[in-house]
Amino acid sequence: MHTKRRVCGWSEQVGPEWDARPVTDLGVVFRPELPPEQLRAVASAAEEAGLAELWLWEDCFKEGGIAAAAAALAWTDRLRVGIGLLPVPLRNVALCAMEIATVARLFPGRFEVGVGHGVQDWMGQAGARVGSPLTLLGEYLTALHGLLGGETVTVAGRYVRLTDVRLDWPPTPAPRLFSGGYGRRTFELIGRVADGAIITGGTSPADLQETLRLIDQTRVAAGRAGDYPVIAYVMAATGADADDRVRRAIALSGLKAGDEAAATGDATAIAAVVRRYVAAGAHTVVLEPTVDEPDVVGFVRFIGREVEPLVRGA
């Protein structure tokens, strides 16, 4: 008898055969530096161009992720919409569960959500910074899983405290809970508790592979089995000034990222980069435009109409 263990979206061989890698989905980011009134045009363009997913960021102090996701879902019919990430220090876990459940029931099968530490300086500005972000995230993910699963949750943690809380309208099925962040201990926690990982921009394919090995080891040690979806954000730009815009964006972000962690050029060049992330273990590659992208709707259409068919045909 031959068995296989599904780890981070690929099969770790135990017998003589391998499962085929799933077809990778392609998505784009609506950056929160854009005004909310532009979201409808971007979401519509993503759906019309045949993209699978649109992702939103809840960066301080810009746009609310839940409100934006609900609007984008209402304006589209097929597009999956994700939030990566909601900063947990800003959101009471019971309220977060209520909002996620409401959106998930209104748009079944089309809503993805991730939660994370939040940028600590921003959390400090909002009066929400905690002494141990890792402890908070672990308590939060555990409680949120229970609430969205329809359980009655009582917990007295260091940060999360609930007494007999149960949602009247839990989603069926509950949406997968993603998480992301930086550092070995965070990824070990994500492997143990989250349903999937969001890998931030600036991560090269080689670094992605190393991160997923760490998550795999943690999941095996915790006895967790089954598919584990991985979403990789990759900065992308096309046009004559693409390389310059990406270099400026990386410099402004403070990321220690090289050319191998971004996708620039024509559709063929960008598709080749996407394939490298697929080979490293990504289920979904989400291309993020630079903050100074001159035509965001045009960028979205380019990714959907020109890059996506090349990825699918790979």
C-alpha positions in Angstrom: 0.0 0.0 0.0 1.4 3.4 -1.0 0.4 6.6 0.7 1.1 10.3 0.2 1.0 13.2 2.6 -0.3 16.5 1.2 2.0 19.3 2.4 1.8 22.9 1.4 0.0 22.1 -1.9 2.3 19.5 -3.3 2.7 15.8 -2.6 5.5 14.5 -0.5 6.2 11.1 -2.0 5.8 8.0 0.3 5.0 5.5 -2.4 6.1 5.4 -6.1 3.7 8.0 -7.5 3.2 11.8 -7.2 0.0 13.8 -7.3 -0.1 16.4 -10.1 0.4 20.0 -8.9 -2.9 21.9 -9.0 -3.3 24.6 -11.6 -2.2 27.8 -10.1 -4.6 30.7 -9.7 -3.5 34.2 -10.6 -4.7 37.3 -8.8 -4.0 41.0 -8.4 -3.9 43.4 -5.4 -6.0 46.5 -5.1 -3.5 48.6 -3.2 -4.9 50.6 -0.3 -3.0 53.7 -1.5 -5.7 54.0 -4.1 -8.9 55.8 -3.2 -11.9 53.5 -2.4 -13.9 54.9 -5.2 -11.6 53.2 -7.7 -12.2 49.7 -6.3 -15.3 49.0 -8.5 -13.4 49.6 -11.7 -10.5 47.4 -10.6 -12.8 44.6 -9.4 -14.9 44.7 -12.6 -11.7 44.7 -14.7 -10.3 41.7 -12.8 -13.5 39.7 -13.4 -13.8 40.7 -17.1 -10.2 39.8 -17.7 -10.7 36.3 -16.3 -8.6 36.6 -13.2 -9.4 34.2 -10.3 -8.8 36.5 -7.3 -8.6 40.1 -6.1 -6.8 40.7 -2.9 -7.1 43.7 -0.5 -4.8 44.9 2.2 -6.0 46.4 5.5 -3.1 48.9 6.0 -3.4 51.6 8.6 -4.9 54.1 8.2 -6.4 53.6 4.8 -9.3 51.4 3.9 -11.3 48.9 6.0 -10.8 45.4 4.6 -14.2 43.9 5.4 -16.2 46.8 3.9 -14.0 46.9 0.8 -14.3 43.1 0.3 -18.1 43.1 0.7 -18.4 45.9 -1.9 -16.1 44.1 -4.4 -18.0 40.9 -4.0 -21.3 42.7 -4.6 -20.0 44.3 -7.8 -18.9 40.9 -9.3 -20.4 37.5 -9.9 -17.4 35.1 -10.1 -14.3 36.7 -8.7 -13.0 35.5 -5.4 -12.0 38.3 -3.0 -9.5 38.0 -0.2 -8.2 40.2 2.6 -4.6 39.6 3.5 -4.1 40.6 6.2 -6.5 41.9 8.9 -4.4 43.1 11.9 -5.7 41.2 14.9 -4.8 43.8 17.6 -7.3 46.2 16.0 -10.3 43.8 16.0 -12.1 42.0 18.8 -12.2 38.4 17.8 -16.0 38.0 18.3 -16.7 41.1 16.1 -14.2 39.8 13.5 -16.0 36.5 13.4 -19.4 38.1 13.0 -18.2 40.2 10.0 -16.4 37.3 8.3 -19.4 35.0 8.8 -21.8 37.7 7.3 -19.7 38.2 4.2 -19.0 34.5 3.8 -22.8 33.7 3.9 -23.7 36.5 1.6 -21.1 35.3 -1.0 -20.5 31.6 -0.4 -17.3 30.2 -1.7 -15.9 33.6 -2.9 -14.5 35.1 0.2 -10.9 34.4 1.6 -9.5 36.0 4.7 -6.2 36.2 6.4 -5.2 37.6 9.8 -1.8 38.7 11.1 0.2 40.6 13.7 -0.2 44.0 12.0 2.6 46.5 11.6 3.7 47.1 15.2 4.3 50.8 14.8 0.8 51.2 13.4 -0.6 49.1 16.3 1.2 51.5 18.7 -0.3 54.5 17.0 -3.8 53.0 17.4 -3.2 52.1 21.1 -3.5 48.4 20.3 0.1 47.2 20.5 0.6 44.1 22.7 3.5 42.7 24.5 3.5 39.3 22.7 2.1 39.5 19.1 2.8 35.8 18.7 0.7 34.8 21.7 -2.1 37.1 20.5 -2.1 35.6 17.0 -2.2 32.0 18.3 -5.1 32.7 20.7 -6.9 34.7 18.1 -6.7 32.1 15.3 -7.8 29.3 17.6 -10.8 31.3 18.9 -11.7 32.5 15.4 -11.6 28.9 14.0 -14.0 27.8 16.7 -16.4 30.7 16.3 -16.6 30.3 12.5 -17.0 26.6 12.9 -20.2 27.2 14.9 -18.8 26.2 18.3 -19.6 27.8 21.6 -16.3 29.3 22.7 -15.0 30.1 26.1 -11.4 31.1 26.5 -9.4 32.9 29.1 -6.1 33.7 27.3 -3.6 36.4 27.9 -5.3 38.5 25.3 -8.4 36.7 24.0 -11.2 36.3 26.5 -14.6 35.0 25.6 -17.4 33.5 27.7 -19.9 31.2 26.0 -19.8 33.1 22.7 -21.5 31.4 19.7 -22.4 32.9 16.4 -26.1 32.8 15.5 -25.2 32.7 11.8 -22.0 30.7 11.3 -21.0 30.2 7.7 -21.3 26.8 6.1 -18.7 25.8 5.3 -16.5 28.1 7.2 -14.0 30.0 5.1 -10.3 29.0 5.3 -8.3 31.1 7.6 -4.9 32.3 6.2 -2.1 34.0 8.1 1.2 35.5 7.3 4.1 37.5 8.7 7.8 37.3 9.2 10.2 35.1 11.1 10.6 31.5 12.0 8.3 31.5 15.1 5.5 33.1 13.2 5.7 30.6 10.4 5.8 27.7 12.9 2.6 29.1 14.4 1.0 29.5 11.0 1.8 25.9 10.2 0.2 24.7 13.4 -2.9 26.8 13.5 -3.8 28.5 10.2 -5.4 26.8 7.2 -3.0 28.3 4.7 -0.1 30.8 4.4 0.2 34.2 2.8 3.8 35.0 1.8 4.5 38.7 1.6 6.0 40.5 -1.3 9.8 40.7 -1.5 10.1 36.9 -0.9 12.1 35.2 -3.6 11.2 31.7 -4.9 14.2 30.3 -3.1 13.1 31.9 0.2 9.5 30.8 -0.4 10.7 27.2 -0.7 12.7 27.5 2.5 9.7 29.0 4.3 7.4 26.2 3.1 9.9 23.6 4.3 9.7 25.1 7.8 5.9 25.1 7.6 5.9 21.5 6.4 8.0 20.4 9.3 5.8 22.1 11.8 2.6 20.6 10.3 4.1 17.1 10.3 5.2 17.5 13.9 1.7 18.7 14.8 0.0 15.8 13.0 -1.8 18.1 10.6 -2.7 16.6 7.2 -4.5 17.7 4.1 -4.0 20.5 1.6 -2.4 23.7 2.7 -2.9 26.5 0.3 -0.1 29.0 -0.2 -0.6 32.5 -1.6 2.5 34.4 -2.7 2.5 38.1 -3.3 4.8 39.3 -6.1 5.4 42.9 -7.1 5.0 43.3 -10.9 5.2 46.0 -13.5 5.2 46.3 -17.3 6.1 49.0 -19.7 9.3 50.9 -20.5 9.9 52.1 -16.9 8.9 48.8 -15.2 12.4 48.0 -13.8 12.8 51.6 -12.4 9.4 51.6 -10.8 10.0 48.2 -9.1 13.4 49.3 -7.8 11.9 52.5 -6.4 9.1 50.5 -4.8 11.5 48.0 -3.2 13.7 50.8 -1.9 10.8 52.7 -0.4 9.4 49.6 1.3 12.6 48.8 3.0 12.4 45.2 1.8 15.7 43.3 1.2 14.5 42.0 -2.1 16.5 41.4 -5.3 15.4 41.2 -8.9 14.4 37.6 -8.5 11.6 38.6 -6.1 9.7 40.8 -8.6 8.2 40.3 -12.1 8.9 42.9 -14.8 8.7 43.1 -18.5 6.2 41.7 -21.1 3.6 39.0 -20.5 6.1 36.2 -21.3 8.7 37.5 -18.8 6.1 38.0 -16.0 4.6 34.5 -16.7 8.0 33.0 -16.4 8.4 34.5 -12.9 5.0 33.3 -11.9 6.0 29.8 -12.9 9.1 30.0 -10.7 6.8 30.7 -7.7 4.6 27.8 -8.7 7.6 25.5 -8.8 8.6 26.8 -5.3 5.1 25.8 -3.9 2.6 28.6 -4.5 -1.0 27.7 -5.1 -2.0 31.3 -5.9 0.3 34.0 -7.2 -1.0 37.5 -6.5 0.7 40.2 -8.6 0.8 43.6 -6.9 1.2 46.8 -8.9 3.7 49.4 -7.8 2.3 52.3 -5.9 3.0 54.6 -8.8 1.4 52.3 -11.4 0.0 54.9 -13.9 -2.9 52.7 -15.1 -4.1 50.2 -12.5 -7.1 49.1 -14.6 -4.9 48.6 -17.6 -2.4 46.6 -15.4 -5.3 44.3 -14.2 -6.5 43.7 -17.8 -2.9 43.0 -18.9 -2.4 40.4 -16.2 -5.7 38.7 -16.9 -5.7 38.8 -20.7 -2.0 38.4 -21.5 -0.2 36.8 -18.6 -2.9 34.5 -17.2 -3.3 32.5 -20.5 0.5 31.9 -20.6 0.5 30.7 -17.0 -2.5 28.4 -17.7 -0.8 27.0 -20.8 2.5 26.3 -19.1 
